[in-house]
Amino acid sequence: MPVYSFECCQCGKEFTKLVRLKDKGEVFCPRCGSREVKQLFRPFNYVKITQKYNPACPLAWNCVSAKRFGCGKYSPTKPPEVDLSELEKSQAE
């Protein structure tokens, strides 16, 4: 649903409202309750994403969006398992 800006013709209050297209004729002023409102056309904001993936994604190989959105390197197979028992033994000593 788009957000529209309106101005009340009775009291002059400007307000924004999330309105379905089919309900645009049912908008009323939140201050005085008047249905005499006109739509204002304002510039809108948008965000352009230039980065293709999140560099902080530690599990890029298993990321569902990796193949579709370039979140790191996609590999259809799981990386080899690492035996940490040797590392744990050396740290315990």
N, C-alpha and C positions, 0 to 999 in steps of 0.2 A: 504494500500500500504506500502510495506516495504521501509526502508531507507537503501541504500547501500553506501559503501565507494568505491571510485575509485581513480586511479592514472593515470595521463596522461603520455603516452609513449613519447610524444614529448617534453613537457616542465617540466614534473616531478611534476606538481601541484597535491596535494591530495585534494579531495573534496567529499562531501556526497550529495546524491540526493535521493529524494522521487520518486521511479520509479515503475510503474506497471511491472509485470513479463514479459508481452508480449512486453514491450517497452525497455527492457534492452539493446538491440542491437542498440538503437537510442541515446544513451548517448553521449554527447560531452563535451569537456573541457571548463569550463567557462572562462579560461584565454586566450587560444590560438584558441579555436574552433575545435581542432582536434577530430576526432572520434576514434582515436587509444587510447583507455583507457583500463585498466585492473581492474578487480574488486579486492578489498582488503577484506580480511576476518578478521574482528576485533571482539574482545569480545563485548558483548552487556550488557546493564544494564536492570534490572527489579526491580520492587518493590513488595515485599511480604507483604501483608496486614495481620497482625496477630489479629487485633481488629475486632470483628464481628459487632459492631454497633457504632454509634456516641453517646457518653454519653451526648452530649449537645442537643440532639434531644428532644425538649420540648413536642412535640405532637406525641410521639411514638405510642400511641394507634390508631392514625389516619394515620400513616405513611404507604404509599403504599408498601414500601419495608420491613416493619416490619415482615410480615409473611415469606417472602422469605429470607431475609438477617439477621434477628435477631436484628433489630433496636429497642431495648427496648423490652417491653412486648406487645404482640399483643392481642387485645381484639376485637372480631367481633362486639361487641355492644359499643355504645358510653357511657362514664361514666355518672353518674347522674348529672343533672344540680344543680348548687349551687345558692341559693338565696342570692345575695349580698346586698339586700336592708337593712337587719339588720346590716351588717357590715358598710355600708355607713352611716347609722343613728348614730351608735356609734362613728364613726370617726368625724362626724360633730359636736358632742357635746363637 
